[in-house]
Amino acid sequence: MWYNISQLLLVTDIKPGKKMKEKDTQTRQTNLFQNKLSNQLDLDHELIQLSGIIPWAVFEETFGVYYSETRGRPRKPIRLMVSLLMLQHIHELSD
């Protein structure tokens, strides 16, 4: 049996233009076999403390103007690029 869209809308009581309810991504119960990342990291480590001190928003504002959201390949996060360059400099590594 064939239905047209107006019949389906009446049957399911969905109005055109009404958005679907978003899925609740937060669960109150944690997975038994999966720890949070923050529980696995040493919060006293120097790099974790350094990441809390660095003003990441400044880098986003400064370098964000050089990237297009619509053209070309999707960019990597600016925080990732800056942090990798900092690690390279801290550990005196080359390309």
VEXBA-20207 format. One record per residue (C-alpha): residue number from 0; residue in three letters; y negated, z negated, x negated. Coordinates in pm, 1 decimal. Last residue first. Example, Ala and Ser with C-alpha at 12.3 -4.5 7.8 and 13.67 -1.06 7.14 Angstrom:
% VEXBA-20207
{nr: 1	rest: ser	Y: 106.0	Z: -714.0	X: -1367.0};
{nr: 0	rest: ala	Y: 450.0	Z: -780.0	X: -1230.0};
END
This chain:
% VEXBA-20207
{nr: 94	rest: asp	Y: -1763.9	Z: -1147.8	X: -6100.3};
{nr: 93	rest: ser	Y: -1835.1	Z: -1422.3	X: -6347.6};
{nr: 92	rest: leu	Y: -1758.4	Z: -1792.1	X: -6326.9};
{nr: 91	rest: glu	Y: -1970.6	Z: -2079.3	X: -6454.0};
{nr: 90	rest: his	Y: -1812.1	Z: -2336.5	X: -6221.1};
{nr: 89	rest: ile	Y: -2144.6	Z: -2429.2	X: -6061.6};
{nr: 88	rest: his	Y: -2264.8	Z: -2065.5	X: -6060.0};
{nr: 87	rest: gln	Y: -1956.8	Z: -1925.4	X: -5888.7};
{nr: 86	rest: leu	Y: -1957.0	Z: -2216.6	X: -5647.0};
{nr: 85	rest: met	Y: -2320.6	Z: -2144.7	X: -5562.7};
{nr: 84	rest: leu	Y: -2246.4	Z: -1775.5	X: -5510.9};
{nr: 83	rest: leu	Y: -1957.9	Z: -1866.8	X: -5281.3};
{nr: 82	rest: ser	Y: -2184.6	Z: -2103.1	X: -5086.8};
{nr: 81	rest: val	Y: -2447.3	Z: -1833.5	X: -5041.8};
{nr: 80	rest: met	Y: -2196.5	Z: -1576.1	X: -4914.5};
{nr: 79	rest: leu	Y: -2024.5	Z: -1819.6	X: -4678.6};
{nr: 78	rest: arg	Y: -2354.1	Z: -1951.1	X: -4539.7};
{nr: 77	rest: ile	Y: -2466.8	Z: -1594.2	X: -4478.7};
{nr: 76	rest: pro	Y: -2165.4	Z: -1531.2	X: -4255.5};
{nr: 75	rest: lys	Y: -1995.3	Z: -1200.6	X: -4338.6};
{nr: 74	rest: arg	Y: -2154.0	Z: -898.9	X: -4183.9};
{nr: 73	rest: pro	Y: -2007.5	Z: -670.5	X: -3921.3};
{nr: 72	rest: arg	Y: -1977.3	Z: -317.4	X: -4064.1};
{nr: 71	rest: gly	Y: -2264.0	Z: -84.8	X: -3997.0};
{nr: 70	rest: arg	Y: -2539.8	Z: -98.1	X: -3742.5};
{nr: 69	rest: thr	Y: -2597.4	Z: -331.2	X: -3446.4};
{nr: 68	rest: glu	Y: -2638.0	Z: -680.9	X: -3589.8};
{nr: 67	rest: ser	Y: -2846.1	Z: -558.4	X: -3881.8};
{nr: 66	rest: tyr	Y: -2882.8	Z: -759.7	X: -4198.7};
{nr: 65	rest: tyr	Y: -3182.9	Z: -800.6	X: -4428.1};
{nr: 64	rest: val	Y: -3373.0	Z: -1029.8	X: -4190.8};
{nr: 63	rest: gly	Y: -3089.7	Z: -1283.3	X: -4206.4};
{nr: 62	rest: phe	Y: -3145.4	Z: -1351.9	X: -4576.2};
{nr: 61	rest: thr	Y: -3444.1	Z: -1584.8	X: -4542.2};
{nr: 60	rest: glu	Y: -3373.3	Z: -1730.1	X: -4198.2};
{nr: 59	rest: glu	Y: -3005.8	Z: -1796.6	X: -4265.8};
{nr: 58	rest: phe	Y: -3083.7	Z: -1931.5	X: -4613.6};
{nr: 57	rest: val	Y: -3337.8	Z: -2175.7	X: -4470.7};
{nr: 56	rest: ala	Y: -3090.9	Z: -2276.4	X: -4198.1};
{nr: 55	rest: trp	Y: -2839.2	Z: -2381.2	X: -4464.1};
{nr: 54	rest: pro	Y: -3058.1	Z: -2668.1	X: -4590.4};
{nr: 53	rest: ile	Y: -2814.0	Z: -2803.8	X: -4853.6};
{nr: 52	rest: ile	Y: -2750.8	Z: -3179.2	X: -4828.3};
{nr: 51	rest: gly	Y: -2438.6	Z: -3177.1	X: -4610.8};
{nr: 50	rest: ser	Y: -2273.9	Z: -2907.5	X: -4820.8};
{nr: 49	rest: leu	Y: -2340.1	Z: -3117.9	X: -5132.7};
{nr: 48	rest: gln	Y: -2144.2	Z: -3409.3	X: -4986.4};
{nr: 47	rest: ile	Y: -1850.2	Z: -3178.2	X: -4922.0};
{nr: 46	rest: leu	Y: -1881.2	Z: -3035.7	X: -5272.6};
{nr: 45	rest: glu	Y: -1892.2	Z: -3380.6	X: -5435.0};
{nr: 44	rest: his	Y: -1576.8	Z: -3506.7	X: -5263.9};
{nr: 43	rest: asp	Y: -1631.7	Z: -3831.4	X: -5071.1};
{nr: 42	rest: leu	Y: -1522.5	Z: -3670.9	X: -4743.4};
{nr: 41	rest: asp	Y: -1179.0	Z: -3601.1	X: -4890.4};
{nr: 40	rest: leu	Y: -1046.3	Z: -3341.2	X: -4651.0};
{nr: 39	rest: gln	Y: -738.0	Z: -3362.4	X: -4428.9};
{nr: 38	rest: asn	Y: -891.5	Z: -3575.9	X: -4155.5};
{nr: 37	rest: ser	Y: -1194.5	Z: -3343.9	X: -4136.1};
{nr: 36	rest: leu	Y: -958.1	Z: -3050.6	X: -4080.3};
{nr: 35	rest: lys	Y: -822.3	Z: -3214.7	X: -3768.8};
{nr: 34	rest: asn	Y: -450.1	Z: -3278.4	X: -3780.5};
{nr: 33	rest: gln	Y: -183.6	Z: -3068.7	X: -3609.4};
{nr: 32	rest: phe	Y: 167.0	Z: -3192.9	X: -3535.2};
{nr: 31	rest: leu	Y: 90.4	Z: -3416.9	X: -3236.9};
{nr: 30	rest: asn	Y: -171.3	Z: -3183.4	X: -3092.5};
{nr: 29	rest: thr	Y: -478.3	Z: -3366.8	X: -2977.4};
{nr: 28	rest: gln	Y: -526.6	Z: -3480.0	X: -2619.7};
{nr: 27	rest: arg	Y: -867.3	Z: -3463.3	X: -2461.5};
{nr: 26	rest: thr	Y: -882.0	Z: -3088.9	X: -2469.5};
{nr: 25	rest: gln	Y: -1194.3	Z: -2889.5	X: -2525.6};
{nr: 24	rest: thr	Y: -1161.6	Z: -2518.7	X: -2462.3};
{nr: 23	rest: asp	Y: -1228.5	Z: -2529.0	X: -2089.4};
{nr: 22	rest: lys	Y: -1190.4	Z: -2168.3	X: -1978.0};
{nr: 21	rest: glu	Y: -1505.1	Z: -2018.9	X: -1836.5};
{nr: 20	rest: lys	Y: -1528.7	Z: -1977.2	X: -1461.2};
{nr: 19	rest: met	Y: -1549.9	Z: -1611.5	X: -1372.6};
{nr: 18	rest: lys	Y: -1890.9	Z: -1469.1	X: -1307.6};
{nr: 17	rest: lys	Y: -2012.3	Z: -1372.5	X: -962.5};
{nr: 16	rest: gly	Y: -2166.0	Z: -1025.0	X: -961.4};
{nr: 15	rest: pro	Y: -1959.7	Z: -909.8	X: -665.4};
{nr: 14	rest: lys	Y: -1838.9	Z: -1199.4	X: -448.7};
{nr: 13	rest: ile	Y: -1486.1	Z: -1324.7	X: -478.0};
{nr: 12	rest: asp	Y: -1317.2	Z: -1442.6	X: -158.0};
{nr: 11	rest: thr	Y: -976.2	Z: -1312.4	X: -270.1};
{nr: 10	rest: val	Y: -899.1	Z: -1129.6	X: 53.0};
{nr: 9	rest: leu	Y: -1253.7	Z: -1018.7	X: 124.4};
{nr: 8	rest: leu	Y: -1305.8	Z: -889.6	X: -229.6};
{nr: 7	rest: leu	Y: -974.6	Z: -706.5	X: -217.2};
{nr: 6	rest: gln	Y: -1068.9	Z: -531.9	X: 106.7};
{nr: 5	rest: ser	Y: -1405.0	Z: -427.3	X: -40.3};
{nr: 4	rest: ile	Y: -1234.7	Z: -288.3	X: -351.1};
{nr: 3	rest: asn	Y: -1004.6	Z: -52.6	X: -165.5};
{nr: 2	rest: tyr	Y: -644.4	Z: -137.5	X: -108.7};
{nr: 1	rest: trp	Y: -343.0	Z: 92.6	X: -133.1};
{nr: 0	rest: met	Y: 0.0	Z: 0.0	X: 0.0};
END
